Amino acid sequence: MFLYVEREEWYFSVVDVISVLTDTDNPRRYWSDLKRKLKAEGAVEVYEKIVQLKMIAVDGKKRLTDVADTQQLLRIIQSIPSPKAEPFKAWLAMVGRERIEETIDPEQAIDRALETYMKKGYSKEWVHQRILEIRIRNELTGEGKESG
Protein backbone atom coordinates (compact mmCIF):
# COMPACT_ATOMS: atom_id res chain seq x y z
CA MET A 1 0.00 0.00 0.00
CA PHE A 2 1.08 3.52 -0.71
CA LEU A 3 -0.52 6.78 0.44
CA TYR A 4 -0.30 9.50 -2.18
CA VAL A 5 -0.34 12.46 0.20
CA GLU A 6 -1.11 15.21 -2.32
CA ARG A 7 -4.36 13.48 -3.27
CA GLU A 8 -4.92 11.82 0.12
CA GLU A 9 -5.53 8.57 -1.72
CA TRP A 10 -4.29 5.03 -1.16
CA TYR A 11 -2.72 3.06 -3.99
CA PHE A 12 -2.21 -0.70 -4.07
CA SER A 13 0.20 -2.86 -6.02
CA VAL A 14 -1.93 -4.68 -8.57
CA VAL A 15 0.53 -7.54 -8.90
CA ASP A 16 0.54 -8.09 -5.13
CA VAL A 17 -3.27 -8.24 -5.02
CA ILE A 18 -3.33 -10.67 -7.95
CA SER A 19 -0.74 -12.80 -6.19
CA VAL A 20 -2.97 -13.05 -3.11
CA LEU A 21 -6.25 -13.63 -4.95
CA THR A 22 -5.10 -16.19 -7.50
CA ASP A 23 -3.07 -19.38 -7.50
CA THR A 24 -0.88 -18.20 -10.35
CA ASP A 25 2.86 -18.75 -10.28
CA ASN A 26 3.37 -15.64 -12.39
CA PRO A 27 1.24 -12.73 -11.15
CA ARG A 28 2.95 -10.28 -13.55
CA ARG A 29 1.92 -12.37 -16.54
CA TYR A 30 -1.59 -12.76 -15.09
CA TRP A 31 -1.84 -8.95 -14.75
CA SER A 32 -0.58 -8.47 -18.30
CA ASP A 33 -3.25 -10.85 -19.62
CA LEU A 34 -5.93 -9.27 -17.42
CA LYS A 35 -5.06 -5.78 -18.71
CA ARG A 36 -5.60 -7.00 -22.27
CA LYS A 37 -8.89 -8.61 -21.25
CA LEU A 38 -10.10 -5.43 -19.52
CA LYS A 39 -9.22 -3.35 -22.55
CA ALA A 40 -10.98 -5.80 -24.90
CA GLU A 41 -14.09 -5.79 -22.68
CA GLY A 42 -14.27 -2.01 -22.85
CA ALA A 43 -13.10 -1.36 -19.29
CA VAL A 44 -10.78 1.29 -20.69
CA GLU A 45 -11.28 3.59 -17.68
CA VAL A 46 -9.53 1.05 -15.47
CA TYR A 47 -6.80 0.26 -17.96
CA GLU A 48 -5.98 3.90 -18.73
CA LYS A 49 -5.95 5.11 -15.12
CA ILE A 50 -3.34 2.63 -13.94
CA VAL A 51 -0.20 4.48 -12.91
CA GLN A 52 3.22 3.38 -11.82
CA LEU A 53 4.72 4.33 -8.49
CA LYS A 54 7.92 3.22 -6.80
CA MET A 55 7.19 0.68 -4.12
CA ILE A 56 9.49 -1.50 -2.06
CA ALA A 57 10.08 -4.82 -3.81
CA VAL A 58 10.91 -8.19 -2.29
CA ASP A 59 14.61 -7.40 -2.57
CA GLY A 60 14.12 -4.21 -0.52
CA LYS A 61 14.70 -1.84 -3.45
CA LYS A 62 12.16 0.66 -4.70
CA ARG A 63 10.84 -0.30 -8.12
CA LEU A 64 8.16 1.04 -10.41
CA THR A 65 5.03 -1.07 -10.25
CA ASP A 66 1.49 -0.78 -11.57
CA VAL A 67 -0.76 0.57 -8.85
CA ALA A 68 -4.48 1.17 -8.58
CA ASP A 69 -6.57 3.39 -6.35
CA THR A 70 -9.37 1.82 -4.33
CA GLN A 71 -12.03 2.16 -7.02
CA GLN A 72 -9.79 0.75 -9.74
CA LEU A 73 -8.65 -2.08 -7.49
CA LEU A 74 -12.21 -3.14 -6.70
CA ARG A 75 -13.02 -3.12 -10.43
CA ILE A 76 -9.95 -5.28 -11.12
CA ILE A 77 -10.97 -7.73 -8.38
CA GLN A 78 -14.38 -8.07 -10.07
CA SER A 79 -12.54 -9.31 -13.17
CA ILE A 80 -10.53 -12.01 -11.40
CA PRO A 81 -12.15 -15.45 -11.82
CA SER A 82 -10.91 -17.04 -8.62
CA PRO A 83 -12.56 -18.54 -5.53
CA LYS A 84 -10.32 -16.31 -3.41
CA ALA A 85 -11.84 -13.21 -5.05
CA GLU A 86 -15.43 -14.31 -4.40
CA PRO A 87 -15.70 -12.93 -0.83
CA PHE A 88 -14.69 -9.49 -2.14
CA LYS A 89 -17.21 -9.75 -4.98
CA ALA A 90 -19.97 -10.71 -2.52
CA TRP A 91 -19.02 -7.78 -0.29
CA LEU A 92 -19.11 -5.41 -3.28
CA ALA A 93 -22.58 -6.65 -4.20
CA MET A 94 -23.78 -6.12 -0.62
CA VAL A 95 -22.34 -2.61 -0.43
CA GLY A 96 -23.82 -1.80 -3.83
CA ARG A 97 -27.23 -2.95 -2.66
CA GLU A 98 -26.91 -0.84 0.51
CA ARG A 99 -25.98 2.26 -1.50
CA ILE A 100 -28.99 1.79 -3.79
CA GLU A 101 -31.24 1.38 -0.73
CA GLU A 102 -29.76 4.58 0.75
CA THR A 103 -30.54 6.42 -2.48
CA ILE A 104 -34.16 5.34 -2.16
CA ASP A 105 -34.30 6.03 1.60
CA PRO A 106 -31.48 8.38 2.78
CA GLU A 107 -32.37 7.75 6.42
CA GLN A 108 -30.74 4.33 6.04
CA ALA A 109 -27.39 6.04 5.46
CA ILE A 110 -27.74 7.88 8.76
CA ASP A 111 -28.74 4.69 10.55
CA ARG A 112 -25.77 2.86 9.03
CA ALA A 113 -23.39 5.66 10.10
CA LEU A 114 -24.74 5.53 13.66
CA GLU A 115 -24.36 1.75 13.72
CA THR A 116 -20.78 1.96 12.41
CA TYR A 117 -19.75 4.53 15.02
CA MET A 118 -21.31 2.43 17.79
CA LYS A 119 -19.48 -0.71 16.57
CA LYS A 120 -16.24 1.24 16.75
CA GLY A 121 -16.90 1.83 20.44
CA TYR A 122 -17.94 5.48 20.45
CA SER A 123 -20.49 6.55 23.04
CA LYS A 124 -24.03 7.53 22.04
CA GLU A 125 -23.31 11.09 23.16
CA TRP A 126 -20.18 11.29 21.01
CA VAL A 127 -22.01 9.85 18.00
CA HIS A 128 -24.89 12.30 18.28
CA GLN A 129 -22.45 15.20 18.71
CA ARG A 130 -20.50 14.04 15.65
CA ILE A 131 -23.66 13.83 13.52
CA LEU A 132 -24.66 17.32 14.70
CA GLU A 133 -21.20 18.69 13.83
CA ILE A 134 -21.43 17.19 10.34
CA ARG A 135 -24.88 18.69 9.83
CA ILE A 136 -23.73 22.15 10.99
CA ARG A 137 -20.59 21.99 8.85
CA ASN A 138 -22.64 21.00 5.80
CA GLU A 139 -25.10 23.82 6.41
CA LEU A 140 -22.29 26.36 6.75
CA THR A 141 -20.53 25.01 3.66
CA GLY A 142 -23.81 25.14 1.76
CA GLU A 143 -24.38 28.75 2.75
CA GLY A 144 -20.85 29.65 1.69
CA LYS A 145 -21.36 28.08 -1.71
CA GLU A 146 -24.69 29.86 -2.19
CA SER A 147 -23.29 33.28 -1.32
CA GLY A 148 -20.22 32.79 -3.48
C-alpha positions in Angstrom: 0.0 0.0 0.0 1.1 3.5 -0.7 -0.5 6.8 0.4 -0.3 9.5 -2.2 -0.3 12.5 0.2 -1.1 15.2 -2.3 -4.4 13.5 -3.3 -4.9 11.8 0.1 -5.5 8.6 -1.7 -4.3 5.0 -1.2 -2.7 3.1 -4.0 -2.2 -0.7 -4.1 0.2 -2.9 -6.0 -1.9 -4.7 -8.6 0.5 -7.5 -8.9 0.5 -8.1 -5.1 -3.3 -8.2 -5.0 -3.3 -10.7 -7.9 -0.7 -12.8 -6.2 -3.0 -13.0 -3.1 -6.3 -13.6 -4.9 -5.1 -16.2 -7.5 -3.1 -19.4 -7.5 -0.9 -18.2 -10.3 2.9 -18.7 -10.3 3.4 -15.6 -12.4 1.2 -12.7 -11.2 2.9 -10.3 -13.5 1.9 -12.4 -16.5 -1.6 -12.8 -15.1 -1.8 -9.0 -14.7 -0.6 -8.5 -18.3 -3.2 -10.9 -19.6 -5.9 -9.3 -17.4 -5.1 -5.8 -18.7 -5.6 -7.0 -22.3 -8.9 -8.6 -21.3 -10.1 -5.4 -19.5 -9.2 -3.3 -22.6 -11.0 -5.8 -24.9 -14.1 -5.8 -22.7 -14.3 -2.0 -22.9 -13.1 -1.4 -19.3 -10.8 1.3 -20.7 -11.3 3.6 -17.7 -9.5 1.0 -15.5 -6.8 0.3 -18.0 -6.0 3.9 -18.7 -5.9 5.1 -15.1 -3.3 2.6 -13.9 -0.2 4.5 -12.9 3.2 3.4 -11.8 4.7 4.3 -8.5 7.9 3.2 -6.8 7.2 0.7 -4.1 9.5 -1.5 -2.1 10.1 -4.8 -3.8 10.9 -8.2 -2.3 14.6 -7.4 -2.6 14.1 -4.2 -0.5 14.7 -1.8 -3.4 12.2 0.7 -4.7 10.8 -0.3 -8.1 8.2 1.0 -10.4 5.0 -1.1 -10.3 1.5 -0.8 -11.6 -0.8 0.6 -8.8 -4.5 1.2 -8.6 -6.6 3.4 -6.3 -9.4 1.8 -4.3 -12.0 2.2 -7.0 -9.8 0.8 -9.7 -8.6 -2.1 -7.5 -12.2 -3.1 -6.7 -13.0 -3.1 -10.4 -10.0 -5.3 -11.1 -11.0 -7.7 -8.4 -14.4 -8.1 -10.1 -12.5 -9.3 -13.2 -10.5 -12.0 -11.4 -12.1 -15.4 -11.8 -10.9 -17.0 -8.6 -12.6 -18.5 -5.5 -10.3 -16.3 -3.4 -11.8 -13.2 -5.0 -15.4 -14.3 -4.4 -15.7 -12.9 -0.8 -14.7 -9.5 -2.1 -17.2 -9.7 -5.0 -20.0 -10.7 -2.5 -19.0 -7.8 -0.3 -19.1 -5.4 -3.3 -22.6 -6.7 -4.2 -23.8 -6.1 -0.6 -22.3 -2.6 -0.4 -23.8 -1.8 -3.8 -27.2 -3.0 -2.7 -26.9 -0.8 0.5 -26.0 2.3 -1.5 -29.0 1.8 -3.8 -31.2 1.4 -0.7 -29.8 4.6 0.8 -30.5 6.4 -2.5 -34.2 5.3 -2.2 -34.3 6.0 1.6 -31.5 8.4 2.8 -32.4 7.7 6.4 -30.7 4.3 6.0 -27.4 6.0 5.5 -27.7 7.9 8.8 -28.7 4.7 10.6 -25.8 2.9 9.0 -23.4 5.7 10.1 -24.7 5.5 13.7 -24.4 1.8 13.7 -20.8 2.0 12.4 -19.7 4.5 15.0 -21.3 2.4 17.8 -19.5 -0.7 16.6 -16.2 1.2 16.7 -16.9 1.8 20.4 -17.9 5.5 20.5 -20.5 6.5 23.0 -24.0 7.5 22.0 -23.3 11.1 23.2 -20.2 11.3 21.0 -22.0 9.8 18.0 -24.9 12.3 18.3 -22.4 15.2 18.7 -20.5 14.0 15.6 -23.7 13.8 13.5 -24.7 17.3 14.7 -21.2 18.7 13.8 -21.4 17.2 10.3 -24.9 18.7 9.8 -23.7 22.1 11.0 -20.6 22.0 8.8 -22.6 21.0 5.8 -25.1 23.8 6.4 -22.3 26.4 6.7 -20.5 25.0 3.7 -23.8 25.1 1.8 -24.4 28.8 2.8 -20.8 29.7 1.7 -21.4 28.1 -1.7 -24.7 29.9 -2.2 -23.3 33.3 -1.3 -20.2 32.8 -3.5 
